[in-house]
Amino acid sequence: MLKEFQQYIDQQKLCNSDNRILVAVSGGVDSIVMLDLFVKANYQIAIAHCNFQLRGKESNSDEQFVNNLAEKYRIKLFVKSFETKNYANHHKLSIQVAARDLRYSWFEELLDKDNFDYVAVAQHADDQVETFFINLLRGSGLAGLKGMPLKRDNIIRPLLFANRKQIMMYAEENKLDFREDSSNKEDIYLRNKIRLKLLPELEKLSANAPVAIVESMNYLNESDVLLKQLIDEKYNSLYKEKEGFIRVSKNDVVKLQPMDIWLYYLMKRFGFNRDTTNNMTEAIIRTQIGQTFVSETHEAIIDRENLLIRPVKEMDLKEYFVQNEQDKITEPLILNFERISKNETFKIKSEASVAQIDEGKLIYPLKIRRWNHGDRFAPFGMKGSKLLSDYFIDNKINLFEKQNIWLLISGNDIVWVIGHRISEKYKITGRTDTVLAVSCCSD
């Protein structure tokens, strides 16, 4: 088994002989065998043991056993005790999920603090089969059914090539002592029920069942790799990033068939689940402009021509003021203010990032705020006023862009839709003496 262990690590490129490996050892047969294999393969290792304090004296006895083991092998040992039940109750998690979170969080600390390259955990082939059925019963998709990865970030699983029988045989042949976790024999957890009840029945139907299931999981993993490649290619061809948000043409999305499945896989990276993307599909088909969808990290809005996506952020609804002696502000955006005498050398600039305004018509302090529904202004070059919302529609300003727009206000008048257009009322005329030039540096 030692030869298979080394070959598996090399073939799967899990780690190198000069890497420092933190070996997670519970005291059970799986982790004890993994530790022995690492020792005999001459890797640079240390031991990490978690005491979750869930089984009273038994948990403390496990810790002492691992401590004795570290002394026997003359290997550095890291031990940490956790208030697992309190953590689970506080965060409203199951005991198993709480223990997993605590365990991996501590491993990350050790990796950073003590310069380990990898943490090795002792899941094996039978654990893979159990994970398959757990995810199958939970309605998992392809990502769940392919099982645990051999390597993810700094976590490696070098025993996935071996099953429980092989591990037990190795322990017996090498006369390795180990601890039996009494909770493994209880059927209160789904994993234990699958291990103790379902898998024996499957093996009655076919002695090769566990091996066949692992092979199927490997095929699913290969399919998942190809699917991700296809999704990434489609995403890169359709999704365009600009000005802090991402857009994809609704026409392009509708052409993807089946549309609901495509949209789920394309939007999954932004944290949207299947139910939400199904609703998104319906809204696009029904042209429900303005419909908003929110995940934990992103929000998506259906615009006239595009589906727009951006990270979730709070709207700044505060009002900011500019006094007549100020020549620059830095929030909510950077604006420079320059007073220029209008003489024969004065030239009008046409850039949207610069507003040249008749200073004599302004009432200080000026105000900067977001736009509100019902706001009206007289766009430069137009007679009369119009709703700002209509101006946005006419100029094809999308919903996300509208949320980023600031207004420069004098009294109750909109002087400048910043970065877009000034008001006709405040334009420079033959009677203008002083020009206020406002330049927008960044959003």
N, C-alpha and C positions, 0 to 999 in steps of 0.2 A: 504493500500500500504506500510505502514511503516513495517508491519510484513513481507510482501513479500521481501522488501528491505533487512531487516536483515537476513532473511533466505537465500536469494540469495548470500549475502556476505559470510555467514558461509559455505553454501554448496560448493561454488566455491573457498573457502579459499582465498578470495581477500585480506583481511587484518584482523588484530586482534583489539580487543577493546582498547588495550594499545598502538597501533601504532599512530604516529602523521601523519595526513592526510592533504595535501595541496589540497584544493578544487578549481578547475578552474571554475570561474564564469564570464560569459560574460554579464549577465544581462537578457538573454533570458529565456524563461519558463523552458527549460530542466535543465539548470544549477541552476536556482532558486529552483526548486523542489528538485534536488539532494542536494543542500545546506541545505534546510529545513529538509530533511530526515536525513542527518548526524547530524544536531543539535539535533533533537528529539531522535536520537539513542544514544546520549551522547558520540560521538567520540571527540577526541582531534583534532581540526581542525584549519586551517587558510585559508584565501581566497587569490587567485591569479587572478588578472585581467589584461588582455592584451589590450592596446589601439593601434590598428594597424593604426590609423589615415587615414582610407579609406573613411569615410563617414562624414567628416567635423564636424559640430556641433553635429550631432547625435552620433558620436563616443565619443566626450567629455561628452555628456549627459549620455551616458552609464556608463562612468567612475564615474561620480558624483553619479549616481544611486547606483552603487556597493559600493561606499564609504559610502553613507547613510545607506545601508544595513548592512555593517560591524559595523557601530556605533550602529544600532538597535540591532544586535545580540551580540554586544560587542566581536567581533572576530578580531584578527589581520589581517590586509590587506596588501598585496603586490601589487603594481601597476607598470607597465612599459609601456612606449610609444615606438613605433617602427616606423622607417622610412621605411615602408614596400615596397612602390613603388620603392624607390631608391635601396633597397636591391634586389628586384626582377629584376630590370633592370641591376644592376651590375653583378648579378650571372646568368642572362638569365633564370629566372624562371617565372612560372605563379604566379599571385598574391596569389592564394590559397596555392601553394606549398611554396612560400616564407613565408607566414604567419604561416604555420605549422612548418617550420624549425625554425623560430624565436621563436615561442611559446615554442616548446619542448626544445630548447637550453636553454632558460631562466628557464624553469622548472628544468632542470638538475642543473643549478647553485643554485637555491633555495634549492633543495634537499641536495646538498653538504654543502652549507653555513649555513643553518638553521636546519640541522639534521631532515628533514622530512623523513618518511619511504616511503610514496607513494604520487603520484599525482592522484587525481580522476577527470576524464573527463566525460562529460555528454552525450556521444552518447547512443542512445536507439535502440530498435528493428527495427524501421522504417529506421534508419540510416544504419543498417546492410543490409536491403533489397536494399536500394539505392546503397550501396557499391557493392553489388552483381552485379547489372546491370552495374555499371560503369566499373567494372573489366571484366564483360562478353563482353561488347562492345569494350574493349581494347584488347581483345584476351588473357586474363589472363588464367593461368593454375589453377590447383587445389588449390595452395597456395592462390591465389587471390579470388577465388570463395567461399572459406570457410569464408571469411569476417574478420572483426576486432577481434583480440584476446581479451578475457575477461581480461587478465592480461599479460603484457609484461614488463619484468624488473620491474621498479618502477611505471609503468602506470597501473591504474586499471579503469575498466568501469562498475561501479555497477548498471547502469540503463539499461543494455542490456536486462533485463527480461521484460521491459515495453515498450509499443508502445506509439505513439504520443497522441492518444485519452486518454489513461489512465493517462498520465502525465498532460494533459490539465484538466482532471476531478479532479485530485488531487489539482491542482492549484486553481481551482474554489471552491472546497469544503473547502479549507483552506484559501481562500481569500488572495492568494499570489499575490503581484504586480510583474510585470516583464516588460521587454522592448521588443518591436517588432523590429526585424532587417529588415529594408525595403528591403535590398538586397535579402532576402529569397523569396521575391515575384517576383523577376526578373528572366527571363528564359535565361540569358546570360551564366550561368554556367551549365555544364552537370548534376550535381547533382540536381539542381533546376528543370531542364527540366524533369528529371526522376520523381521527387517528384510531380510536378504540372501537368504533362501530362500523363506519362506512368502509374504510379501506380493507378490513378483513373480509367483508362480504364481497368486495370487488375482486380480491385475490382468489376467492372461491370460484368466481366466474372465469377468471383468467389469472394464472400465476404471474403472467407477464404484464399485468395491468399497470403497476407503478412505473415500470420502464417505458411502456407505451405512452403513458400520460406525459412523462418527462420529455419524450421525443416529440410529442405533439406540441408541448410548450416551446420547445426549441424552434419548431416550424412557425409557430405563432410569433415568436420573437423575430425571426427572419422576415415574416410578413409585415411586422410592425416597422422594421427598419425601412423596408421599401415604401410603405405607406407614408412615413414621415418625410422621406425624400420627395415623394410626389406632392405632398401637401406643401412642403417648403418651396418647391419649384412654382406651384400655382400661386402661392402667397407672394413670392417675389415678383411674379409677372403682373399681378393685379393690384396689390396694395401699395400705395404711394404715401410717403411721409412728407409733410410740409407744415411749417409754422407750428410745431408742437402737437400736431394731431395726424392721424392716418386716415386716408380716404380710399374707398373702393367703389367703383361704379356699380350702381344697382343693376344696370343692363348687363354687366359682365357677370354679376352674381346670379341673375335669373337664368343665364345661359348654362350654368353649371347644373347638371342633372345626375342623380337626384339632388335638388337644390338644398333640402333640409340637411342632408348628410354632409355635403360639402361645406355648408355654412358652419355646421357644428365643428368640424375639424379645423376650419380656418380661424374660427373665433375662440377656440379652446385655449389658445396661448394667452388670451386676455382674461382668462378666468371665467368665461361664460359656460354654464352647464347646458345640457341637452334641452331641458324644458325651456330655458330662456332663448336659445337659438331657434327652437321651433316656433316660438312666439315672434321672434325677429323675422323669420321666413314669412309668416302670415302677414306681418305688418308691411314688409317690402312688396309682397304680391298685391296687397290691398291699397298700396300707395298712402300709407298713414304717415304723412309728413309731420315731423316733430316728435314722433314716438321715441321715447328714451328707454334704454335698457342699462342696468347697472350691475357690475360684478363687484367683488371685493376690491379690485384694483383699477378697473376701467369703466368708462361709460361709453355707450354707443348711441348715436342719434341718427334717425332716418331723415335725410335732407331731401331736397328736390331731386337731385340727380345721383347723390352718393350716400353711402353708409359711412358715417364719420366715427372714429374711435379715438379716445385720448385717455390718459391716466386720470383717475378721479381727483379732483381738487376743489377746494372751497372757493366760492366766488367772493372777491373783495368788494363789499358793498359800501365801504366807507367813503366819505367825501373828503377831498383834500383842497387846501386853499393856497392861492398864490398872491402875495402882496406886491404892490407896485414897485418896490425897490429890489425885488428878487430877480436874479439873472439865471438861476438854475434851480431845478428841483430833482430829487432822485427817487421819489415815490409818489404815486404808485408806478410811475415810469420815469425815465430820464427825459427832461425837457429843458432846452436852453432858451432863454429869453434875451433878445437884443433889441434895443430901441434905436431906430435909424431915422435920421432926418431925411425927409423926402425932397431931394433936389434933382438937378439935371442928370447926375450920374447914377441915380437910383434905377435899379433894374428889377422887374418882377420875376420871381422864380416860379417854375411850373411843377417842381417835384411835390409828390403827395406827402412827403415827410416834412415839408416846410409850409407853415402858414404865415402869410404876410397880411397883417390886420391893421385897420385904422385905429391907432392907439387912442385917439380923441373920443371914440365912441364907447370905450370900455368903462365899466364900473367895477372898481376894486373893492374887496379882494375878488379875484377870479376864482372859480371853483372847478374842480375836476371830479367827475363821477361817472358811474356806469350809466348806460341808457335805460330808460323805463318805457314800458308800453304807454302809448299816448303822447310821447315826445314828438314835437314838430319842429322843423326848421326850414329855412329857405335856402336850398342848395345854390352855390355860386353859379350864376348864369341862368337862373330860373326866376320867373315872376311868381310871386305868391309863395305859400309854404306847402309842405307835404308832411305826412307822417314819416317819422324816421324808419319805421318798420317797412313802409312802402319803398323808401329809398334803398333799404337793404335788398329788397326783392328785385328792384330794378337793376341794381348793380351786382346781382348774383353773389351776395355776401352770405355765406352759409351760417348755420346755427352756431357752430363753435366759434367762428370768426366774430359773430355778433357778440358773443359772451366775452370776448377779449377787447372789445372796443371801449375806449374812454372818450368822454366829451369834455370840451373846454367851454365853461359857462360864464357869461357876464350877466349879472342880474338874473333874469329868468330866461335869457336867450341862449340858444346853442350857437357859439361862435365858430367852433371847429369840431367836426367829427374827426378826432385825431388820427392822422395817417391817411385820411380820405379826402374830405372837402370842407372848405370854409363856408360860412353863411354869406349869401348875397348882401345882407344887411351890413356886414362889417368889411366889405371889400374896400380896396384903396381907390379913391376918386381924385379928381382934380383939386378938391378942397382939403385933402389929407395933408397934414403937416408932419406928423411923426408916425412911422410905421413900427409896429411891434412884430418882429420876426420870431416865430416860435418853431424850433426845430426838434424833431422827435428822434432821439438817438437809439432807443431800444425799448422793447415792450417789457 
